[in-house]
Amino acid sequence: MNQNSAPLHEALELYRGNRVVPFDVPGHKQGRGTPELTKFLGKQCLSVDVNSMKPLDNLSHPTSVIRDAEALAADAFGAEQAFFMVGGTTSAVQAMIMSVCKSGDSIVIPRNVHKSAINALILCGVNPVYVDPGVHSEIGISLGMSPAGVEAAVRANPSAKAVFVNNPTYYGICPDMERIVSVAHSAGMAVLADEAHGTHFYFGDDMPPPAIRAGADMSAISMHKTGGSLTQSSLLLTGGGKISPDYVRTIINLTQTTSASYLLMSSIDIARKTLATGGRSRLREVRDLAEYARSEINGIGGYYAFSREIINGHDVADFDGTKLSIHTLKIGLAGVEVYDILRDRYGIQIEFGDMGNCLAIVSVGDTHYNIERLVSSLSEIKRLDGKKGRSLWEQEYIPPVVKLSPREAFYAEREILPLASSRGRVSSEFVMCYPPGIPLLAPGELITRDALDHILYAKEKGSLLMGPQDMTLENIFVVKLEV
């Protein structure tokens, strides 16, 4: 297909050139009704913030330019079908699970998933078969599912409908996709991949294998994270011919808005064109920038910007070299403390910081100058704020003790307790540091001493903790005890 074409973008340019008089929604009428908003975002932007109409197609039932743009995206990614998603990869993850699982079904899933996956289990009543990821002994991060772990879970749960895989994790850890696909398909199970941070795998040289090319049946792609589109714009890909694209569209339409943003959709169209026509060379530059940054940061001393040396062939089958993940404990600071200092003192916003690590995303928009600012700032932080290295926290991942399914616990009769007094009870809500949005506690899990200590420590260090109804996190809802 002609990857130099961007059908939806071109249709919007034609619409703007035709100077159409709008008597439809949105009510700002190409920005004329909201001068302050127009001044902020620009007339060019507001002029194409439009509603579905015949010349611009309809995302819920595409028959022209959106259909053609999705076909080009499928071709670029090597997928059977691509669906534009305007609810972020959260909506794509949930549509994947709901496309292959029904209430009462089981799914093999790593416990270090994004909350969107567990939310899907609550919404459609699917039971998780959790596979604990490995934990790196030095840097404390959770790793990927090993093929042996997946095989054991599949063998113990032969009626499960699917295997869900992170490729990569937030830290850049990649599983052995091909072996996991082989294990799952041999058991008649679908393979669903969360590739929110793996868009670039499909377009770069020497990248970890992308899920669709490894044989996965579906993949959720965050075009906005590393692909260059606007925030909240994503893709859902299907492959292998085992899952009906028409049924997937029906599932998507259960929850996706009927007022899809043309700004988001056109950004996917343009970003796909950019990646397909020039992404390979640009991503080589991104990888080289990240490698340079890693070398410079490791040269400071104390920090550990880890990379492919942590590959072990089991729960770390590959590593995304564009991820600049930095272990900070040896300079005596938690990752979230480095995160805060970079922003507050140096005006540098990285992706996230947790108890022992921080992450800087390096992508197509970065420059050598930006990398130098980051490296020099990290060097100064060590000099001004560093302490004697110590173990501030043993590990980021705490194996859960599951007592109820997420759906059972979420809808169970419950009561509220002070968080500090909740040990030994079963949580009916989430607690997570955001980002990355991986639950420290999920509904149905026992509130253990380790989990409670981790939550309280994260709160003390200034992590953004989300999930509970009590936004101060002084209290938590737990499943009510039977009398």
C-alpha positions as CSV (number, residue, x, y, z in Angstrom):
1,M,0.0,0.0,0.0
2,N,1.1,3.6,-0.5
3,Q,2.4,4.6,3.0
4,N,2.9,8.2,1.8
5,S,-0.8,8.6,1.8
6,A,-2.8,9.8,4.9
7,P,-6.5,9.6,3.9
8,L,-8.1,11.0,7.0
9,H,-5.6,13.9,7.2
10,E,-6.1,14.7,3.6
11,A,-9.9,14.6,4.0
12,L,-9.7,17.1,6.9
13,E,-7.5,19.4,4.9
14,L,-10.1,19.3,2.1
15,Y,-12.9,20.0,4.6
16,R,-10.9,23.0,5.9
17,G,-10.3,24.3,2.4
18,N,-14.0,24.1,1.5
19,R,-14.8,26.6,4.3
20,V,-17.9,24.6,5.3
21,V,-20.5,26.6,7.4
22,P,-21.1,24.4,10.5
23,F,-24.6,24.0,11.9
24,D,-23.6,20.8,13.8
25,V,-21.6,20.0,16.9
26,P,-19.1,20.8,18.4
27,G,-20.6,24.1,19.6
28,H,-17.4,26.2,19.4
29,K,-18.0,26.3,15.6
30,Q,-14.5,26.0,14.4
31,G,-13.3,28.1,17.4
32,R,-15.3,31.2,16.8
33,G,-17.4,30.7,19.9
34,T,-14.4,30.2,22.3
35,P,-11.8,32.8,21.5
36,E,-9.7,32.1,24.6
37,L,-9.5,28.4,23.7
38,T,-8.8,29.3,20.0
39,K,-6.0,31.6,21.1
40,F,-4.6,28.8,23.3
41,L,-4.8,25.9,20.8
42,G,-4.8,27.8,17.5
43,K,-7.3,28.4,14.8
44,Q,-5.8,25.6,12.6
45,C,-6.5,23.1,15.4
46,L,-10.1,24.2,16.2
47,S,-11.1,24.3,12.5
48,V,-10.7,20.6,12.2
49,D,-12.2,19.6,15.6
50,V,-15.3,18.4,13.9
51,N,-18.1,15.8,14.2
52,S,-18.6,12.7,12.1
53,M,-20.1,13.5,8.6
54,K,-20.2,11.7,5.3
55,P,-17.0,13.2,3.8
56,L,-15.1,12.4,7.0
57,D,-16.5,9.0,7.7
58,N,-17.6,7.5,11.1
59,L,-15.3,5.6,13.5
60,S,-18.1,3.4,14.7
61,H,-18.8,2.2,11.2
62,P,-16.0,3.3,8.9
63,T,-16.7,3.0,5.1
64,S,-14.4,5.5,3.5
65,V,-11.4,7.6,4.7
66,I,-11.2,6.2,8.3
67,R,-11.5,2.7,6.8
68,D,-8.7,3.5,4.4
69,A,-6.5,5.0,7.1
70,E,-7.0,1.9,9.3
71,A,-6.1,-0.3,6.4
72,L,-2.8,1.6,5.9
73,A,-2.1,1.3,9.6
74,A,-2.7,-2.5,9.4
75,D,-0.3,-2.7,6.4
76,A,2.4,-0.6,8.2
77,F,2.3,-2.8,11.3
78,G,1.9,-6.1,9.4
79,A,-1.5,-6.8,11.0
80,E,-4.7,-8.3,9.7
81,Q,-6.7,-5.3,10.9
82,A,-6.1,-2.1,12.8
83,F,-8.6,-0.1,14.7
84,F,-8.3,3.5,15.6
85,M,-8.8,4.0,19.4
86,V,-9.6,7.4,20.9
87,G,-9.9,6.2,24.5
88,G,-6.2,5.4,24.9
89,T,-4.6,2.0,25.1
90,T,-6.8,1.4,28.2
91,S,-9.7,1.0,25.9
92,A,-7.7,-1.2,23.5
93,V,-6.6,-3.5,26.3
94,Q,-10.2,-3.8,27.6
95,A,-11.5,-4.5,24.1
96,M,-8.9,-7.2,23.6
97,I,-9.9,-9.1,26.7
98,M,-13.6,-8.6,26.1
99,S,-13.2,-9.9,22.5
100,V,-11.9,-13.4,23.6
101,C,-13.3,-13.8,27.2
102,K,-16.8,-13.9,28.6
103,S,-18.1,-13.9,32.2
104,G,-16.8,-16.9,34.1
105,D,-13.8,-17.5,31.7
106,S,-10.2,-17.5,32.9
107,I,-7.2,-15.7,31.5
108,V,-3.5,-16.3,32.2
109,I,-2.1,-12.9,33.0
110,P,1.1,-11.5,34.7
111,R,0.4,-9.7,37.9
112,N,2.5,-6.7,36.9
113,V,-0.1,-5.6,34.4
114,H,-1.5,-2.1,34.0
115,K,-4.7,-1.5,35.9
116,S,-6.7,-1.3,32.7
117,A,-6.3,-5.1,32.3
118,I,-7.6,-5.8,35.8
119,N,-10.4,-3.3,35.3
120,A,-11.4,-5.4,32.2
121,L,-11.6,-8.5,34.4
122,I,-14.0,-6.6,36.8
123,L,-16.1,-5.3,33.9
124,C,-16.7,-8.6,32.2
125,G,-16.3,-11.1,35.1
126,V,-13.2,-12.9,33.9
127,N,-11.1,-14.8,36.4
128,P,-7.3,-14.1,36.4
129,V,-4.7,-16.9,36.6
130,Y,-1.8,-14.8,37.8
131,V,1.7,-15.6,36.8
132,D,4.2,-13.9,39.1
133,P,7.0,-12.3,37.0
134,G,10.6,-12.7,38.1
135,V,12.3,-10.0,40.2
136,H,15.8,-8.8,39.4
137,S,17.9,-9.3,42.5
138,E,20.0,-6.2,42.1
139,I,17.6,-3.6,40.9
140,G,14.4,-5.0,42.4
141,I,12.2,-4.5,39.3
142,S,9.6,-7.0,38.1
143,L,10.5,-8.8,34.9
144,G,8.5,-10.7,32.3
145,M,6.6,-13.9,32.3
146,S,8.9,-16.8,31.5
147,P,7.8,-19.4,29.0
148,A,8.1,-22.1,31.7
149,G,5.8,-20.0,34.0
150,V,3.3,-19.6,31.2
151,E,3.4,-23.3,30.4
152,A,2.8,-24.3,34.0
153,A,-0.2,-21.9,34.2
154,V,-1.6,-23.2,30.9
155,R,-1.2,-26.8,32.0
156,A,-2.9,-26.1,35.3
157,N,-5.8,-24.1,33.7
158,P,-6.5,-25.9,30.3
159,S,-9.9,-24.1,30.0
160,A,-8.4,-20.6,30.1
161,K,-9.2,-18.6,26.9
162,A,-6.2,-16.5,26.5
163,V,-2.7,-15.6,27.6
164,F,-2.0,-11.9,28.2
165,V,1.6,-10.5,27.8
166,N,3.4,-7.3,28.5
167,N,5.8,-6.5,25.6
168,P,7.6,-4.5,26.9
169,T,7.1,-3.7,30.6
170,Y,7.4,-0.1,31.7
171,Y,11.1,-0.7,32.4
172,G,11.8,-2.1,28.9
173,I,11.8,-5.8,29.8
174,C,10.6,-8.1,27.0
175,P,9.4,-11.7,27.3
176,D,10.1,-14.5,24.8
177,M,7.0,-13.7,22.6
178,E,7.5,-16.5,20.1
179,R,7.8,-19.3,22.7
180,I,4.8,-17.9,24.7
181,V,2.7,-17.7,21.6
182,S,3.7,-21.3,20.8
183,V,2.7,-22.5,24.3
184,A,-0.6,-20.7,24.2
185,H,-1.6,-21.7,20.7
186,S,-0.7,-25.3,21.3
187,A,-3.3,-25.2,24.1
188,G,-5.9,-23.5,21.9
189,M,-5.6,-20.1,23.7
190,A,-5.4,-16.7,22.2
191,V,-2.4,-14.4,22.8
192,L,-3.1,-10.8,23.7
193,A,-0.2,-8.3,24.0
194,D,-0.1,-5.0,25.8
195,E,2.4,-3.1,23.7
196,A,1.6,0.3,25.0
197,H,5.3,1.1,25.1
198,G,6.3,-0.9,22.0
199,T,5.0,1.0,19.0
200,H,8.6,1.5,17.8
201,F,9.3,-2.2,17.7
202,Y,7.4,-2.4,14.4
203,F,9.6,0.1,12.7
204,G,13.1,0.0,14.2
205,D,16.1,-2.1,13.4
206,D,17.5,-4.4,16.1
207,M,14.4,-4.0,18.2
208,P,12.7,-6.8,20.3
209,P,10.2,-8.9,18.3
210,P,6.8,-7.1,18.1
211,A,3.9,-9.3,19.2
212,I,1.9,-9.4,15.9
213,R,5.0,-10.6,14.0
214,A,5.6,-13.2,16.7
215,G,2.1,-14.6,16.1
216,A,0.0,-12.9,18.7
217,D,-3.7,-12.7,18.0
218,M,-4.2,-9.1,19.2
219,S,-2.0,-6.2,20.4
220,A,-2.8,-2.9,22.0
221,I,-0.5,-0.1,20.8
222,S,0.0,3.4,22.3
223,M,0.8,5.4,19.2
224,H,1.1,8.5,21.4
225,K,3.8,7.1,23.7
226,T,6.6,6.4,21.3
227,G,4.9,6.8,17.9
228,G,4.4,10.5,17.8
229,S,0.6,10.9,17.8
230,L,-1.5,13.0,20.2
231,T,-2.0,11.8,23.8
232,Q,-4.9,9.3,24.1
233,S,-4.6,8.0,20.5
234,S,-3.9,4.3,20.1
235,L,-4.3,1.3,17.9
236,L,-5.8,-2.1,18.4
237,L,-4.2,-4.7,16.0
238,T,-5.4,-8.2,15.1
239,G,-3.4,-10.9,13.5
240,G,-3.5,-14.6,12.6
241,G,-7.0,-14.7,11.3
242,K,-8.5,-16.5,14.3
243,I,-10.5,-13.6,15.7
244,S,-13.2,-11.9,13.7
245,P,-12.4,-8.2,13.1
246,D,-16.1,-7.5,12.7
247,Y,-16.8,-9.0,16.2
248,V,-13.9,-6.9,17.6
249,R,-15.4,-3.8,16.1
250,T,-18.7,-4.7,17.8
251,I,-16.9,-5.1,21.2
252,I,-15.0,-1.8,20.7
253,N,-18.3,0.0,20.1
254,L,-19.7,-1.2,23.4
255,T,-17.6,1.3,25.3
256,Q,-15.9,3.7,22.8
257,T,-17.3,7.1,22.3
258,T,-19.6,7.8,19.3
259,S,-18.1,11.3,19.1
260,A,-14.6,10.3,18.2
261,S,-12.0,13.1,18.1
262,Y,-10.8,13.9,14.6
263,L,-7.7,15.6,16.1
264,L,-6.7,12.2,17.7
265,M,-7.6,10.1,14.7
266,S,-5.7,12.3,12.2
267,S,-2.7,12.3,14.5
268,I,-2.6,8.5,14.3
269,D,-2.9,8.7,10.5
270,I,0.0,11.2,10.2
271,A,2.2,9.5,12.8
272,R,1.7,6.2,11.0
273,K,2.8,7.8,7.7
274,T,5.8,9.3,9.4
275,L,6.9,6.0,11.0
276,A,6.2,3.9,7.8
277,T,8.2,6.2,5.5
278,G,11.0,7.4,7.7
279,G,10.8,5.7,11.0
280,R,13.6,3.3,10.5
281,S,16.4,5.9,10.3
282,R,14.8,8.1,12.9
283,L,14.6,5.2,15.4
284,R,18.2,4.4,14.8
285,E,19.0,7.9,16.1
286,V,16.7,7.4,19.1
287,R,18.5,4.2,20.0
288,D,21.9,5.8,19.6
289,L,20.8,8.7,21.8
290,A,19.6,6.4,24.5
291,E,22.8,4.4,24.4
292,Y,24.9,7.5,24.6
293,A,22.8,8.7,27.6
294,R,23.2,5.3,29.3
295,S,27.0,5.4,28.9
296,E,27.3,8.9,30.2
297,I,25.0,8.2,33.2
298,N,26.9,5.1,34.2
299,G,30.1,7.1,33.9
300,I,28.9,9.4,36.7
301,G,29.1,6.5,39.2
302,G,26.4,5.4,41.6
303,Y,23.6,5.4,39.1
304,Y,23.0,2.2,37.1
305,A,21.3,2.7,33.7
306,F,20.7,-0.9,32.8
307,S,20.4,-2.4,29.4
308,R,20.8,-5.7,27.5
309,E,23.2,-7.1,30.0
310,I,20.3,-8.1,32.2
311,I,18.9,-10.5,29.5
312,N,18.9,-14.0,31.0
313,G,16.8,-16.0,28.4
314,H,14.0,-16.7,30.8
315,D,12.0,-13.8,32.3
316,V,14.2,-11.3,30.4
317,A,14.3,-12.5,26.8
318,D,15.1,-9.1,25.3
319,F,15.4,-5.4,26.3
320,D,14.1,-2.3,24.7
321,G,17.3,-0.2,24.2
322,T,15.3,3.0,23.8
323,K,14.2,2.9,27.5
324,L,16.4,4.9,29.8
325,S,15.7,3.1,33.0
326,I,18.0,4.2,35.9
327,H,18.6,2.5,39.2
328,T,19.2,5.2,41.9
329,L,19.6,3.5,45.3
330,K,23.4,3.5,45.3
331,I,23.4,7.3,45.4
332,G,21.1,7.0,48.5
333,L,18.0,8.4,46.8
334,A,14.7,6.7,45.8
335,G,13.8,7.0,42.1
336,V,10.8,9.2,43.0
337,E,13.1,11.6,44.8
338,V,15.4,11.9,41.7
339,Y,12.2,12.4,39.7
340,D,11.0,15.3,41.9
341,I,14.4,17.0,42.0
342,L,14.8,16.9,38.2
343,R,11.4,18.5,37.8
344,D,11.5,21.1,40.6
345,R,15.1,22.2,40.4
346,Y,16.1,21.6,36.8
347,G,12.9,21.8,34.9
348,I,13.3,18.3,33.5
349,Q,10.2,16.1,33.4
350,I,10.9,12.4,33.2
351,E,8.3,9.6,32.9
352,F,8.2,8.3,36.5
353,G,10.1,7.4,39.6
354,D,9.4,4.6,42.0
355,M,11.2,3.3,45.1
356,G,14.5,2.4,43.5
357,N,14.4,3.5,39.8
358,C,13.4,6.2,37.5
359,L,12.6,6.2,33.8
360,A,13.3,8.7,31.0
361,I,11.5,8.1,27.7
362,V,13.7,8.7,24.7
363,S,11.7,9.1,21.5
364,V,11.6,10.7,18.0
365,G,11.2,14.1,19.6
366,D,14.4,14.1,21.6
367,T,17.7,15.9,20.8
368,H,21.3,15.6,21.9
369,Y,21.0,18.8,23.8
370,N,18.2,17.5,25.9
371,I,20.2,14.4,26.7
372,E,23.1,16.5,27.8
373,R,20.8,18.5,30.1
374,L,19.6,15.3,31.7
375,V,23.0,13.8,32.2
376,S,24.5,17.0,33.7
377,S,21.5,17.4,36.0
378,L,21.8,13.8,37.3
379,S,25.5,14.4,37.9
380,E,24.8,17.5,40.0
381,I,22.0,15.7,41.9
382,K,24.5,13.0,42.9
383,R,27.0,15.7,44.0
384,L,24.5,17.9,45.9
385,D,22.0,15.4,47.2
386,G,23.7,12.0,47.1
387,K,24.1,10.0,50.3
388,K,25.8,6.8,51.2
389,G,24.2,4.1,49.1
390,R,21.7,2.0,50.9
391,S,18.8,-0.4,50.3
392,L,15.8,1.8,50.6
393,W,13.4,-0.9,49.5
394,E,14.0,-4.6,48.9
395,Q,12.0,-4.8,45.7
396,E,9.3,-3.1,43.6
397,Y,7.1,-6.2,43.0
398,I,5.3,-7.8,45.9
399,P,3.7,-11.2,45.1
400,P,0.0,-10.9,45.8
401,V,-2.1,-13.2,48.0
402,V,-5.3,-13.6,46.0
403,K,-8.5,-14.4,48.1
404,L,-11.3,-13.4,45.7
405,S,-11.6,-12.6,42.0
406,P,-11.3,-8.9,41.2
407,R,-15.0,-8.7,40.3
408,E,-16.2,-10.5,43.4
409,A,-14.2,-8.2,45.7
410,F,-15.1,-5.0,43.8
411,Y,-18.8,-5.7,44.1
412,A,-18.8,-7.4,47.5
413,E,-20.4,-5.8,50.6
414,R,-17.6,-3.8,52.2
415,E,-16.5,-1.5,55.0
416,I,-14.0,1.2,55.4
417,L,-10.9,1.0,57.7
418,P,-7.9,3.2,58.4
419,L,-5.2,2.0,56.0
420,A,-2.7,1.5,58.8
421,S,-5.2,-0.9,60.5
422,S,-6.2,-2.9,57.4
423,R,-3.5,-5.6,57.5
424,G,-5.0,-9.1,57.1
425,R,-8.2,-7.9,55.4
426,V,-9.1,-8.3,51.7
427,S,-9.0,-5.1,49.6
428,S,-12.0,-4.2,47.6
429,E,-10.2,-1.4,45.7
430,F,-6.9,-0.6,43.9
431,V,-3.9,1.0,45.3
432,M,-1.2,1.9,42.8
433,C,1.6,4.3,42.1
434,Y,0.9,6.3,39.0
435,P,2.7,6.1,36.7
436,P,3.2,3.3,35.9
437,G,-0.3,2.2,37.1
438,I,0.6,-1.3,38.1
439,P,-1.4,-2.1,41.3
440,L,0.4,-2.6,44.6
441,L,-3.0,-4.0,45.7
442,A,-5.9,-5.1,43.5
443,P,-9.5,-6.0,44.5
444,G,-9.5,-9.5,46.0
445,E,-6.0,-9.4,47.4
446,L,-4.9,-9.8,51.0
447,I,-3.4,-6.6,52.6
448,T,-0.1,-8.1,53.8
449,R,2.5,-6.5,55.9
450,D,4.8,-6.1,52.8
451,A,2.1,-4.5,50.7
452,L,1.2,-2.1,53.5
453,D,4.8,-1.1,54.2
454,H,5.4,-0.5,50.5
455,I,2.3,1.7,50.2
456,L,3.1,3.7,53.3
457,Y,6.7,4.2,52.2
458,A,5.7,5.2,48.7
459,K,3.3,7.8,50.2
460,E,6.0,9.1,52.5
461,K,8.4,9.5,49.5
462,G,5.9,11.5,47.5
463,S,4.7,9.0,45.0
464,L,1.3,9.7,43.4
465,L,-0.9,7.0,44.8
466,M,-4.2,6.3,43.1
467,G,-7.1,3.9,43.3
468,P,-9.0,4.3,46.6
469,Q,-12.1,6.4,47.0
470,D,-10.3,8.2,49.8
471,M,-7.9,10.3,47.8
472,T,-5.9,11.1,50.9
473,L,-5.3,7.3,51.3
474,E,-5.9,7.5,55.0
475,N,-8.6,4.9,54.6
476,I,-9.3,1.9,52.4
477,F,-12.4,-0.2,51.6
478,V,-12.1,-3.8,52.4
479,V,-14.5,-6.8,52.0
480,K,-16.8,-7.0,54.9
481,L,-16.3,-10.0,57.2
482,E,-19.2,-12.4,57.4
483,V,-20.8,-12.5,60.9
